[in-house]
Amino acid sequence: MNSPETKNISDMKKPVYFLAGIGVGAYGIDRGLLAPDGILARHWMRWTIAMLVVFAVSVVFMLVVISKGASMSPVVLNIVGGAMFALTCGAISFSFMALFVRFATRRRWLWDSLSDNEYGMYLIHYMFVSWLQLAILSAPLPAVTKGLLVFAGVLLLSWSASATIRRIPAVARIV
């Protein structure tokens, strides 16, 4: 159970996070780490190699733990496994950010359209998910195939529906 002191400290952190977010936004995301000529873009190869190395070490660690000869206490296993997971996730995230900042420099109408319609897609996608899942429920297809069909169908239907309703000026201002 949280004590009143803990709750008060938690409430005091919220404005700090909010103000930090304003600071980052005011400085500009394109002038820091994610700048086209920033540190990630300049060192994309290092980040990619680091991702591969950390991922390989994580896989080797898992294989050692799974093997019959591994004798680690559950506490050590959780600490090391958690640390490896966090390092792997961080390395993969920074590597992909570096690759995209370095190589995804040209705008594409397809991605711009997806970006423009993403909120509308978020608002209406569940309707299509429900309908499509129900429609193919009895189809004699493997689960992976059904999942891919529903994903593709929802993407196309929610994207086109969002683009269509955004042509209404009152809706376009909100969505």
Secondary structure as the mmCIF struct_conf table of DSSP 4:
data_model
#
loop_
_struct_conf.conf_type_id
_struct_conf.id
_struct_conf.beg_label_comp_id
_struct_conf.beg_label_asym_id
_struct_conf.beg_label_seq_id
_struct_conf.end_label_comp_id
_struct_conf.end_label_asym_id
_struct_conf.end_label_seq_id
HELX_RH_AL_P HELX_RH_AL_P1 PRO A 4 TYR A 27
HELX_RH_3T_P HELX_RH_3T_P1 ILE A 29 ARG A 31
TURN_TY1_P TURN_TY1_P1 GLY A 32 LEU A 34
BEND BEND1 ALA A 35 ALA A 35
TURN_TY1_P TURN_TY1_P2 PRO A 36 ASP A 37
BEND BEND2 GLY A 38 GLY A 38
HELX_RH_AL_P HELX_RH_AL_P2 ILE A 39 ARG A 42
TURN_TY1_P TURN_TY1_P3 HIS A 43 HIS A 43
HELX_RH_AL_P HELX_RH_AL_P3 TRP A 44 ILE A 66
BEND BEND3 SER A 67 SER A 67
TURN_TY1_P TURN_TY1_P4 LYS A 68 GLY A 69
HELX_RH_AL_P HELX_RH_AL_P4 PRO A 74 PHE A 103
BEND BEND4 ARG A 106 ARG A 106
HELX_RH_AL_P HELX_RH_AL_P5 TRP A 109 ALA A 135
TURN_TY1_P TURN_TY1_P5 ILE A 136 SER A 138
BEND BEND5 ALA A 139 PRO A 140
HELX_RH_AL_P HELX_RH_AL_P6 ALA A 143 ILE A 165
TURN_TY1_P TURN_TY1_P6 ARG A 166 ARG A 167
BEND BEND6 ILE A 168 ILE A 168
HELX_RH_AL_P HELX_RH_AL_P7 PRO A 169 ILE A 174
#
